[in-house]
Amino acid sequence: MYKTVWMIKSLTENTTTELTWYHFGKEPKFPSWYMEEGKAYEIEMIWNFKLLHTPNLFFKCLTHFYKIK
């Protein structure tokens, strides 16, 4: 179980967003559903760390829970 945090800068709108994603994979792939067609993004991975095995975190990883700030 892993937690990955990306900083996403939209080059067309000059906005910055933080995306936190819980998943099972060791090598995270950026979720393509976030990006919109016709826009340019700069994406930087800030964190990718292993989580403790708790029922709450397992459920978050199972459902690919994400949080956008």
Secondary structure, DSSP 8 states (H G I E B T S, - for coil): -EEEEEEEEETTTTEEEEEEEEES-SS----GGG--TT--EEEEEEEEEE----HHHHHHHHTT-EEE-
